[in-house]
Amino acid sequence: MIIDIHGHYTTEPQALHTFRDKQLAGLADSARKPGSADLGITDETLVKSVEPQLKFQKERGGDLTIFSPRAGGMAHHVGTEAVSLEWTRICNDLIHRICTLLPDSFVGVGQLPQSPGVSPKNCIPELERIVKELGFVGVNLNPDPSGGYWTDPPLIDKWWYPLYEKLCELDVPAMIHVSSSCNPNFHHTGAHYINGDTTAFMQLIQGNLFKDFPALRFVIPHGGGAVPYHWGRYRGLAQDMKRPLLKDHLLRNVFFDTCVYHLPGIELLSKVIPVDNILFASEMVGAVKGNDPKTGFGFDDTKRYIEASKILSQEDKHQIYEANSRRVFPRLDALLKAKGI
């Protein structure tokens, strides 16, 4: 089975964008706020909206996508905590509807109603709702709700601990994923996302988070940002800080996905990071659109790179495609076993 653990709802109906425009306009003029959170989106419209994902799934040989709201659309830096909560619930409910309509193709992961300067513990009710009521198997956690300015404490700070306690209690992993950037220095997908991945990993090196939360699991997407390329640097920094070896300090709890859009990148990832810590993902349709003129295939057709690798064995590929995902997402594993898979 081929499980893509990183897919975003980037093909939303226009009605969702219209609601968001009115919601944000209402920040300046309350008379322009949308009167209802009922978007009027039919089930037929939802199914049609994900036809691009379904088409790629079939053409590229995928079986199941772990599906979450558009990462750039989370925009936690915009508006108030109340605005973030309303927007988050709407986005999560749409993901739930899609996963209910197409349960063989999609499984849900949610966003959180984060807001700069607001305690992450305020996100716990929505986290409990999406896991216990909507059946989601994980959550996306934004380490920088300020949108490119990093004003909140680092991930190792006790500021985050109430949320971590709940993640462990619910036994769900968190993908560390920033959102859109309001800092013009950082293009959101080309710089801010990769910076976020790299920054989060360095923060984890600096602390002893997993001593306090040995069951906590993080997925760092986009191949870990700059981490695999600079693995020697991070090993050296950990040594300078008198931290344990990275395999003991972090790799029991931190995992990386394969959203790396060329074969050399995938081979570097699999040379540096243990196969047990790599999960298959593509992030289609989103971060990079279009085909690679060198190959004629989509940049985000990451399965092709894994299949072309001369480093990975068949057992390695099975680990990456399925086994690791079922281990890191135990609620997904339970869902599949309930279906006899």
N, C-alpha and C positions, 0 to 999 in steps of 0.2 A: 504493500500500500504506500502511496506517495502523499504525504501530508505537508501542505504548505502552511507554515505557522505564521506567516506575515502577509496578510492581505487587508487592504483598506477599501472602504466603500467610497470610491472616488468617482462614481458614475450616478450620483444621487439625482432624483427628479428635481426639476426646477422649483417645485413647490417648497422644497426644503430651503433652497437658497433665498427664495422670496421671503419666507418666514424670518430667516436670519437677518436679511437686510432690514426688515421692519423692526425686529428686536433691537438691532444696534441703532437704528434711527431713533428709537424710543428713548435711548439714553440722553439724547439732546432735547427731545420733544415728546413728552409722555402721550400726546395725542396720536403719535405715529406708531405706537406699540401695537403689535398684533393682538387682536381681541381674544384669540383662542389658540391653544397649542394643537388643535386638531388641524392637521395639514391637508386633509382631504385626499390623501394618497391611497389609491386602491391597491389591492393585492396584485392585480394584473400589472399595474404600473411598476410595482416593486420588482416583480419577476422580470419584466422587460428591461428594467434598468441594469440588471446584473448579467444581461446576455453577453457583454464583452468578456467578463470573467469566466462565465460558463464555456464560452467558445475557446478561450485559451486553455482552460482546464482540460477540455477534451483533446484539443490539438496537440498540447504539450505533454500529455500523459499523466496529468495530476488526478488525484481522486478526491481530496478534501482540502478545503481552505479554512484556516482559522481567521475569521473575518471581524474587523473592527471599524469604528468610524474613521473617517478621513483624519489623518494625523495633523495635517496643516490646518484643518478646520476646527480643531479643539480650541485653539486661540484663547488659552486661559488668561492671557494678559488683557483681554478686552472686557470692559464692563465690570460688573460687581459679582460678588459670590452668588447672589440670587440669579443673575443672568446666566452664570456658568452652570448652575444647577439645572435651570430650566432647559438650557441648550443640551446639556449632557443627557438628561433623561429622554429628551426627544430623539437624539442620535442613537442612544442605546436601544430604545424601543423599536426603532427602524431595523437595527441589526437583528434584534430578536424576531421580528416579523419575517425577515428574509430567511433566517435559519429555520424557522417553523415551516415556511413554505417550501424550502429546498433543503431538507435535513440531510440528504445524502451528499450535498455539495458544500455546505457551510456550517461551521460551528462558531458560536459567538465569543468575542472578547470585547470588553467595554472600555470606555474612557471614564475618567473621574472628574467630578466638579471642582477641580482645583482653582485657586485664585491666589495671586501674589500676596504674600504676607498673612494668609489665612492658614490656620493649622490644618495639616493633612488629616487630623482625626475627624474633621468635619465631612470628609469623604466616605467615612465608614458606612453610614446608612445606604448610600448608593452602591457601594461595593457589596454589601450584604444582599441588596435587592437583586443586582444583576446575577449574582451567583446562586442565591437560594430560590429566587422566583423566576428568573429568566433562563437559568441553566447555563450561564457563561462559564467558560473553563479557565479564564485568565483576565488580566486587566493591563491596560497601558498606563504607565506611570511617567508623568512629565517631571524630570528633575529640575526644570527651569520654567516655572509658570509665568515668569516675567517676559518671556518671549525674546531672549537674546541678551539679557542683562544680568542674569544669575543673581538675583537679589535675595533669594531664600537660602537657608542653610544647606550645606552639602548633604548628600545622601547618608553619610555616616553619623549625622547629628541626631540627637535624641528627639529633635523636632518631628522626625518621621516615625518614631518608634510605635506610637499607637496604631498607625496604619500597617506597619510590619507585623505587629502582633495579630492583627485581624487576617492578614494574608496567610500567615502560618496556621491560624485556627481554621480557616476555610480551605487550606491546602491548595492554593492557587498561585501560580507564578505571576510576576509582573515583568512586562517588557518595558525597558527603560527607553522612552521615546519622547523627544522634544516635539514641539508643535511649530507653528509659524513663527517667523522672526520679525519683530518690529524694529530691530537694529539694522540699519541699512548696510552695515559692514558685513553682514552674514546672510548670504543667499540661503533660503531655508533648506532646500534639499541638497544643495551642493556644498554647503559649509556648515550651517547650524546643526543639521542632523549628524554629520560626521563628528563635529566638535562635541556635540552632546554625548555621543557614544564614548569618545575618547576621554572626555572630562569625567564621566561617571565612573569609568574603570579606574582612573587615577585616584578619584575620591575613595573608592573601595580599598585600594592599596593602602591609603593613608590611615585607615581605621581598622577596627577589629569587629566589624559589624556581625560577621557570621559566628563569632564566639558567643554573642548575645542571641543570635537567631540562626542556629544551625540548620533549621528546616526551611529558611527563606531561600527562594530561587528567583534569580533575575535572568532575563534574556537581554543581551545587548545586541541590537540589530545591525544591519549593514556591515556584516562581517567583523563587527567590533570597532568600526571606525579605523583609526590609525594604529590600533593596538597590535595586531599581528605583525605589521611591518616594523614596528619598533619594540618587539618583544624583548630584545636584549636590554634596551633602555629601561623597560619596566622591571625586569628581573634585577637589574643593577640598582634602580631606585629603591625597590623593596629591600634589597640587601643593605643599602645605606641606612635605611630607616629601621633596621633590625627586625624586619618582618619575616615571617616564615617564607619558605619557597612558595612561589605563586600557585603551584599545583595543590598545596595544602592550605594556603591562605584564602584563595578565591575559587579555584576550579571545581570544588565540590558544590558550589552554589551559583556559579556564573556560567552562562552558556552564550554561544554566538550563532547567528544565523548566516545563511548563504546569499544574502542580498549583496552580492559582489558581481559586477557586470562584465567580467572577462575571465577567461580560463586561467591566466597566470595568477590572478587574485585568489581564485578558488584553490589553486594548488599551493599557494603560499599559506593560506588559511589552514589547509589540511596538513601541511608540514609542521606548522608551528603549534597549532591548537590540537589537543587530543581529540580524536574522532568522537569520543563519548560526549564531548562538549559542543558539538556542531549539529544544528538543526536545519533542515531544508526550508528554504523560503525564497520568495521571488519579489514580493511587494508589488505585484501587478494588480491593477493597472495604475501606475502612479508616478513614481519618482523619475523614471526615464521612459519616455515614450519613443516609439519608432524602432526601426531596425538598424542593426550594425552594418554599415556598408561593406565591411570586411567579410562578413559571414552571410548576410542576407536574412538573418534571424533577429528576433527581438533582443535588445540588450538585456531585458529582464527575463529571458528564457533561461533561467539558471540551471535547469535540469540538464541542458545540453553540456554545460561546463563540467558538471559532475560526471556525466556519462563519458565525456572525453578525457577525463583525468586518467593519467597513467600511474598515479600514486595510490588511488583508492581501490581497495579490493571490493568484491561483491558484498562481503560481510560489512565492510565499512559503509558502503552505499545503503545497505539495509538499515544500519544504525542511524544514518543521517536522514533517510527518507521517512522512517517510521518509528523505530524502537526508541530512539532518544526522545522524540516528541511525546510518546506515550508515557515515558518515565518522568519527564519534566512537567507534563500536564496530566496529573493523575485523574482528574475529572473527565478529561477526554478519553483516557484509557477505559475508564468505567463506562462511559457512554458507548464506546465501540464494542466493548465486551457484552453489553446489554443487547446489542444488535447481532451478536454472534460473530463479530469481526475480530 
